[in-house]
Amino acid sequence: MATPVQRVAFPAALALIPLVLALFYGAGWDVRWPLVSAAVVGLPVVLWLRRRDGGFERRVCVLVLGDIGRSPRMQYHSLSLSKHGYDVTLVGFLDSKPHGDVLKDERIHIVPVAEVKGFRGGPQILTYVSKVLVQFVQLLVVLLRMKTQAHILMQNPPGLPGTAAAWLVCVLRGSRFVIDWHNYGYTIMALSLGHKHPLVRLASWYEHVFGPLATHNLCVTNAMKDDLHHNWGIKATTLYDRPAAIFRETPLKTQHELFLRLSHTLPVFRHSSEDEDDGKATVFSVRDPAKDTVTLRPGRPALLVSSTSWTEDEDFSILLQALQEYEASIQGGATLPELVCVITGKGPQKEHYMKMIDSMSLKHVKICTPWLEAEDYPVLLGSADLGVCLHKSSSGLDLPMKVVDMFGCCLPVCAVHFKCLHELVKHDENGLIFRDGHQLAQQLNSLLSEFPSSEGKLGRFRRNLRASRGQRWDDNWHQNALPLISSS
C-alpha cells in the first residue's frame, strides 16, 4: 500500500512533465517526439516500480545463478537474515534439495529459476550470448515481479548476466545492491578456455564494469579484499567462510546410524558378518544391543573424505595418484590401515574421473562417489579421520569452503597449495599442504602410520583444531555483514 508521500508524489510528477516540456520548447531546444514519449511513459513506470510499503526495509533478495542446494554460503546468508527479522526471497536453480533449516524457515521464500541452455548447433559464442540474453530477461522478469526489496544480495561468480540484471533492478526500484565476491568469473572460465579467449575477455570486461556499481561488497579473503581495492577500485568487507553449527564432531551412535544407511547402497561400508543385517555392524563400527553402546572397530579402515564440484579447478588425478602410491606402500609391506575414500559431489567432470577410478586396480583402498543429502554431509565429515582438498583457486584469492566445514568438525586436512591458502590452513598445525600426488601420498603414509592411535600427528592436528575453535558463521555474519544491511 502506498504511503501518503507516494500518493502525492506520483500525480505531482505527472503534472511536472508538461511543464518541463514547455520549458524545453520555450528555450527553442529540439526535443524529438520519441524522446518525449519515452519520458512521458518512463517516469510513471519508474515511480510505480519504486513504490514502497511498510515492509520494504525488512525485505532482502538473495540471488545465486547456481544450484541453491550446492550454495551453502548463500543459504547461510538467508538463515542469518531471517534470524535478524528480515524476509528473504532466495532465488536460484533448484537442482538439489536445500538444507532443511532453509526449507522450514517461514521467513525464507524460495523462487526457483530454470537454467537456460542457449541456442544449440551454432558457434560457441552464439550459444553463450543467446544463453546470457535469455537469462538476463528471465532474471528481470523474476526480480521485477517480486515485492520491492531493500537489498539484493548476489553471489559472484556466477555473475553474468546476474550482476547487470540485479544492478538495473536496483536502479529502477531504489534498492541497494550487495555483491558477495567468492572468486572472479572470468578466471574460472579461463581454466577451460584460456585467458585470451574472446568470451573470457568479455567476462573480464563485464565484471570490471558492473562490479564497482554495487552499493556494498563482501569477499571471502583479505587477499581478495586487497585485490578488489587495488585493481578494481572496490572497497569490500572480508566475510570469511565459517562453519555453521551443524558442522561438529559426530557422536559414535550417530556415526553408526549413518554408516548403516550408507551401507544399503555403498558396499564399502558393509561388514561381512551376519550382524550387519540386524544393524549391529558396519566396516567401521559395531553396536552392542545389550548395552545399547557403539564402539569403533580396532582394525577398521581409515575414512578419508573429499568433496568436489568436479570442475577444472580441482585436479582429482592428484588424489588418484596418491591412492595408488598408498596401495603400493601396503603391498610393499608398510604397516598402514586399509583406506575407504569417499568423494562427494556432482559436476561436469565426474564421468571422466569415474572412468579413471574404474580402471584402477586397488585391493587395500576402496573409493566411492555418493551424492549426500545436505543433512548427511556434516555427519560424514564429523565421522571421518582425514579430509583432502584439491581446490586450486582460479584467481588464487578465494578459500575452499569445504575445508572450513572440515575444520568445523575438527577434521584435519591435506590441501593442495595455492597463493592465499595460508589464511586458512596452517601447515603442520591443523593440516598439511601438498603440491603434487607424490607429496600427498607421503603425507597419507605419515599421518596414518599410527592409525587408529590418537597419539600421532593426526591426533595432534585434531587436538589443535579443538583448541582453536574460532567464530561460527552466525557471530561472524553479525559482526561483518549485518552492519552493511542494517545501516543502509
C-alpha positions in Angstrom: 0.0 0.0 0.0 1.3 3.4 -1.0 2.3 5.9 1.7 0.8 9.5 1.8 4.0 10.9 0.4 3.9 8.4 -2.6 0.3 9.2 -3.2 1.2 12.9 -3.6 4.5 12.3 -5.4 3.0 10.3 -8.3 0.4 12.8 -9.6 2.8 15.7 -8.8 5.5 14.0 -11.1 2.9 13.6 -13.8 1.9 17.2 -13.6 5.6 18.3 -13.9 6.0 16.5 -17.3 4.1 19.1 -19.4 5.8 21.9 -17.5 9.3 20.5 -18.3 8.4 20.0 -21.9 7.1 23.6 -22.2 10.3 24.9 -20.8 12.3 22.9 -23.4 10.2 24.2 -26.3 10.3 27.8 -24.9 14.1 27.6 -24.9 14.0 26.6 -28.6 15.5 23.2 -28.0 14.8 20.4 -30.5 13.1 17.7 -28.5 12.2 14.7 -30.6 8.8 13.1 -30.0 10.2 9.6 -29.4 12.3 11.0 -26.5 9.3 13.0 -25.2 7.1 9.9 -25.4 9.7 7.8 -23.6 9.9 10.4 -20.8 6.1 10.6 -20.5 5.8 6.8 -20.3 9.1 6.1 -18.4 8.7 8.4 -15.4 5.4 7.0 -14.2 6.8 3.5 -14.7 9.9 4.2 -12.6 7.7 5.8 -9.9 5.5 2.7 -10.0 8.5 0.4 -9.7 9.8 2.4 -6.7 6.6 2.2 -4.8 7.1 1.3 -1.1 5.1 -0.3 1.7 5.7 -0.7 5.4 7.7 -3.9 5.0 10.2 -2.6 2.4 13.2 -2.2 4.7 12.9 -5.7 6.0 13.0 -7.5 2.7 16.1 -8.9 1.1 16.5 -10.9 -2.1 19.4 -13.4 -2.1 20.4 -14.2 -5.6 22.6 -17.0 -6.9 22.8 -18.1 -10.5 23.6 -21.6 -9.4 22.1 -24.6 -7.6 20.8 -23.3 -4.2 21.4 -26.7 -2.6 25.1 -26.5 -3.5 25.4 -22.9 -2.4 25.9 -23.2 1.3 27.2 -19.6 1.9 24.1 -18.1 0.3 21.9 -20.4 2.3 23.7 -19.3 5.4 23.2 -15.6 4.4 19.4 -16.4 4.1 19.2 -18.0 7.5 21.2 -15.2 9.2 19.0 -12.6 7.6 15.9 -14.5 8.8 17.2 -14.7 12.3 17.6 -10.9 12.3 14.0 -10.3 11.3 14.4 -10.0 7.5 12.0 -11.6 5.0 14.2 -13.4 2.4 13.4 -14.2 -1.2 16.1 -16.8 -2.2 16.4 -17.0 -6.0 18.4 -19.7 -7.8 18.4 -23.1 -9.5 16.7 -25.9 -7.6 18.6 -28.9 -8.8 19.3 -30.4 -5.4 17.5 -30.1 -2.1 18.4 -27.1 0.0 19.2 -27.6 3.7 16.2 -28.5 5.9 16.6 -25.3 8.0 16.1 -23.2 4.9 13.1 -25.2 3.7 11.3 -24.9 7.0 12.1 -21.3 7.7 8.9 -19.3 7.3 10.8 -16.1 6.5 12.6 -17.6 3.6 10.7 -17.9 0.3 12.5 -19.8 -2.5 11.9 -18.7 -6.0 13.3 -21.3 -8.4 14.6 -20.2 -11.9 15.3 -22.5 -14.8 18.8 -22.8 -16.1 19.0 -21.6 -19.7 20.9 -23.6 -22.3 21.0 -21.2 -25.2 20.9 -21.9 -28.9 22.3 -25.2 -30.0 24.2 -26.2 -33.1 25.9 -22.9 -33.9 29.2 -21.3 -32.9 30.1 -21.5 -29.2 29.9 -17.7 -28.9 26.4 -17.7 -30.3 25.3 -20.3 -27.8 26.8 -18.4 -24.9 25.5 -15.0 -25.9 22.0 -16.3 -26.5 22.1 -18.0 -23.1 23.1 -14.8 -21.4 20.5 -12.7 -23.1 17.6 -15.1 -22.3 18.8 -15.5 -18.7 19.0 -11.7 -18.4 15.4 -11.3 -19.5 14.4 -14.1 -17.2 16.0 -12.5 -14.2 14.5 -9.1 -14.9 11.0 -10.7 -15.0 11.6 -12.6 -11.8 13.1 -9.7 -9.9 10.6 -7.1 -11.1 7.6 -9.3 -10.3 8.5 -9.7 -6.6 7.8 -7.0 -4.0 10.3 -4.2 -3.9 13.4 -5.4 -1.9 15.5 -3.1 0.3 18.6 -5.1 -0.8 19.6 -7.6 -3.5 22.5 -9.7 -2.2 24.1 -11.6 -5.1 26.8 -14.2 -5.3 29.6 -13.7 -7.8 30.5 -15.8 -9.6 28.5 -16.7 -11.5 27.7 -13.1 -12.2 26.9 -13.0 -15.9 24.2 -11.8 -16.5 23.0 -11.7 -12.9 25.1 -8.7 -11.9 23.8 -6.4 -14.7 20.2 -7.6 -14.1 20.3 -7.1 -10.4 22.0 -3.7 -10.7 19.4 -2.5 -13.2 16.5 -3.6 -11.0 18.1 -1.9 -8.0 18.4 1.4 -10.1 14.7 1.1 -11.2 13.4 0.2 -7.8 15.7 2.2 -5.5 17.1 -1.0 -3.8 20.7 -1.4 -2.6 22.9 -3.8 -4.4 25.4 -6.0 -2.5 27.8 -8.4 -4.2 29.4 -11.3 -2.3 32.6 -12.0 -4.1 33.5 -15.7 -3.9 36.0 -15.5 -6.8 36.2 -14.0 -10.3 34.1 -15.5 -13.0 36.5 -14.8 -15.8 39.4 -16.6 -14.1 37.2 -19.7 -13.8 36.3 -19.5 -17.5 39.9 -19.2 -18.3 40.7 -22.6 -16.8 39.0 -24.3 -19.8 39.1 -21.6 -22.5 42.4 -19.8 -21.9 42.9 -16.1 -20.9 42.9 -14.8 -24.5 39.6 -16.4 -25.5 37.0 -13.7 -26.6 34.4 -15.0 -24.0 37.0 -14.7 -21.2 37.9 -11.2 -22.2 34.2 -10.3 -22.4 33.6 -11.8 -19.0 36.5 -9.8 -17.6 35.3 -6.6 -19.1 31.8 -7.2 -17.8 32.9 -7.9 -14.2 35.2 -4.8 -14.2 32.3 -2.6 -15.4 29.4 -3.9 -13.3 31.3 -5.0 -10.2 32.1 -1.4 -9.0 28.4 -0.4 -9.3 27.4 -2.3 -6.2 26.4 -0.3 -3.1 28.3 -2.7 -0.8 30.7 -5.6 -1.4 31.6 -8.6 0.6 34.5 -11.0 -0.1 35.9 -14.2 1.2 39.6 -13.4 1.9 41.8 -10.5 2.8 43.8 -11.2 -0.3 40.7 -10.7 -2.4 39.8 -7.6 -0.5 43.2 -6.1 -1.3 42.9 -7.1 -5.0 39.5 -5.6 -5.3 40.7 -2.4 -3.8 43.9 -2.0 -5.9 42.8 -3.5 -9.2 39.1 -2.8 -9.3 38.6 0.3 -7.2 36.2 -1.6 -5.0 36.0 -1.3 -1.2 35.0 -4.7 0.2 34.4 -6.2 3.7 36.0 -9.6 4.3 33.5 -12.1 5.5 35.4 -15.3 6.0 33.5 -18.5 5.5 32.9 -20.0 8.9 31.3 -23.4 9.7 27.6 -23.4 10.6 26.6 -25.0 13.9 25.7 -28.3 12.1 29.4 -28.9 11.5 30.8 -30.6 14.5 32.3 -33.9 15.6 29.7 -36.7 15.3 28.8 -38.9 18.3 29.5 -42.6 17.8 25.8 -43.6 17.8 25.1 -41.1 15.0 28.2 -42.3 13.1 26.9 -45.9 13.3 23.5 -44.9 12.1 25.0 -43.0 9.1 27.3 -45.9 8.2 24.4 -48.3 8.3 22.3 -46.1 6.0 25.2 -45.7 3.6 25.9 -49.5 3.6 22.5 -50.1 2.0 23.8 -48.6 -1.3 27.6 -48.4 -0.8 29.3 -51.8 -0.3 32.5 -50.2 1.1 30.6 -49.5 4.4 29.4 -53.1 4.8 30.9 -55.6 7.1 31.0 -59.2 6.1 29.2 -60.6 9.1 25.7 -61.7 9.9 25.5 -58.8 12.4 25.2 -56.3 9.6 21.7 -57.4 8.7 20.3 -56.6 12.1 22.0 -53.2 12.4 24.8 -54.3 14.6 27.9 -53.9 12.4 29.5 -51.8 9.7 33.1 -52.0 8.5 33.8 -49.1 10.9 31.6 -49.7 13.9 29.7 -52.3 15.9 26.7 -51.9 18.2 26.2 -53.9 21.4 22.4 -54.2 21.7 22.5 -55.4 25.3 24.3 -52.3 26.5 23.0 -50.0 23.7 26.5 -48.8 23.0 28.6 -48.3 19.8 32.3 -48.8 19.5 34.7 -48.4 16.6 36.4 -51.5 15.4 40.1 -51.6 16.4 41.2 -52.8 12.9 38.9 -50.7 10.9 39.9 -48.9 7.7 40.7 -45.2 7.9 37.9 -43.0 6.5 39.2 -40.3 4.1 36.7 -37.7 2.8 36.9 -35.3 -0.1 34.1 -33.2 -1.6 34.1 -31.6 -5.1 32.1 -29.9 -7.8 34.1 -32.0 -10.3 35.2 -28.9 -12.2 38.5 -27.7 -13.8 39.8 -26.0 -10.6 40.2 -29.4 -8.9 42.6 -32.0 -10.4 41.5 -35.3 -8.9 44.2 -37.2 -10.7 46.4 -35.9 -7.9 44.4 -37.8 -5.3 44.1 -40.9 -7.5 47.9 -41.0 -7.9 48.4 -40.7 -4.2 45.9 -43.5 -3.5 47.8 -45.7 -6.0 51.1 -45.0 -4.2 49.4 -45.7 -0.8 48.2 -49.0 -2.2 51.8 -49.8 -3.4 53.2 -49.0 0.1 50.8 -51.5 1.7 51.7 -54.2 -0.9 55.3 -53.4 -0.3 55.0 -54.3 3.4 54.2 -50.9 5.1 52.1 -51.1 8.2 49.2 -48.9 7.2 45.5 -49.3 7.5 43.2 -50.0 4.6 41.5 -46.9 3.3 38.0 -46.0 2.4 37.9 -42.9 0.3 34.5 -41.1 0.0 34.3 -38.4 -2.7 31.1 -36.5 -2.6 29.6 -34.0 -5.0 28.2 -33.6 -8.5 29.7 -31.9 -11.5 30.7 -32.0 -15.2 34.0 -33.9 -14.9 32.7 -36.7 -12.7 32.2 -39.2 -15.5 35.8 -38.5 -16.7 37.2 -39.3 -13.3 34.9 -42.3 -12.7 36.4 -43.9 -15.8 39.9 -43.4 -14.3 38.7 -44.9 -10.9 37.2 -47.9 -12.6 40.4 -48.6 -14.4 42.5 -48.7 -11.2 43.3 -52.0 -9.6 43.2 -51.4 -5.8 42.9 -54.0 -3.1 43.5 -52.1 0.1 42.0 -48.8 -1.0 38.2 -48.5 -1.8 36.7 -45.5 -3.4 33.0 -44.4 -3.6 31.4 -41.3 -5.0 28.0 -40.8 -3.5 25.8 -37.7 -3.5 24.8 -37.0 0.1 21.8 -35.2 1.4 22.6 -31.8 3.0 21.8 -33.3 6.5 24.2 -36.3 6.0 27.2 -34.4 4.7 28.2 -32.7 8.1 27.6 -36.1 9.8 30.1 -37.7 7.4 32.7 -35.0 7.9 32.3 -35.4 11.7 32.9 -39.1 11.4 35.9 -39.1 9.1 39.6 -39.5 10.0 41.1 -37.2 7.4 39.9 -34.7 4.8 41.6 -34.0 1.4 41.0 -30.8 -0.5 42.0 -30.4 -4.2 40.5 -27.0 -4.8 43.0 -24.8 -6.6 41.7 -21.3 -6.8 41.5 -19.9 -10.4 42.3 -16.5 -9.1 44.4 -17.5 -6.1 42.2 -15.3 -4.0 39.4 -17.5 -2.6 39.4 -20.2 0.0 37.7 -23.6 -0.1 34.6 -23.7 2.0 34.9 -27.5 2.2 38.0 -27.0 4.4 36.1 -24.6 6.6 33.4 -27.2 7.1 36.0 -29.9 7.8 37.7 -27.7 10.4 34.3 -27.1 12.0 34.2 -30.9 12.5 37.7 -30.8 13.9 38.8 -32.9 10.9 42.5 -32.5 9.9 43.0 -31.7 6.2 45.6 -32.2 3.5 45.1 -29.4 1.0 46.8 -28.6 -2.4 48.8 -25.4 -2.3 47.8 -22.1 -3.8 48.6 -18.4 -3.1 46.4 -17.4 -0.1 45.7 -20.9 1.4 47.7 -19.9 4.4 44.8 -17.7 5.6 43.0 -20.9 6.4 45.3 -24.0 6.5 48.3 -23.7 8.9 50.9 -26.2 7.7 51.8 -28.8 10.4 49.3 -27.2 12.8 45.8 -28.1 11.6 46.8 -29.9 8.5 49.3 -30.3 5.7 49.8 -28.6 2.4 51.0 -30.5 -0.7 51.9 -29.7 -4.2 51.5 -33.0 -6.1 50.3 -36.5 -5.9 53.6 -38.0 -4.6 53.8 -35.5 -1.8 50.2 -36.2 -0.8 51.0 -40.0 -0.8 53.9 -39.3 1.6 51.6 -37.3 3.8 49.0 -40.1 3.9 51.6 -42.6 4.9 52.9 -40.3 7.6 49.5 -39.4 9.1 48.1 -42.9 9.0 51.2 -44.8 10.1 50.0 -44.9 13.7 46.2 -45.2 13.0 43.9 -45.6 14.9 46.0 -44.3 17.7 45.3 -40.6 18.6 48.9 -40.1 19.8 50.4 -39.4 16.4 50.5 -36.3 14.1 46.9 -36.8 13.0 45.7 -36.8 16.6 47.8 -33.7 17.3 46.1 -31.8 14.4 42.7 -32.8 15.7 43.5 -31.6 19.2 44.8 -28.3 17.8 41.5 -27.8 15.9 39.5 -28.5 19.1 41.6 -25.9 21.0 41.5 -23.2 18.3 37.8 -23.2 17.5 37.1 -19.7 16.1 33.9 -17.9 15.4 31.0 -19.8 13.9 29.1 -18.4 11.0 26.4 -16.6 13.0 28.7 -14.5 15.1 31.0 -13.7 12.1 28.0 -12.7 10.0 26.6 -10.5 12.8 29.9 -8.7 13.1 30.8 -8.2 9.4 27.7 -8.5 7.2 24.8 -7.2 9.3 26.2 -3.6 9.6 26.1 -3.3 5.8 22.5 -4.3 5.6 21.1 -2.5 8.7 23.0 0.8 8.2 21.9 1.3 4.5 
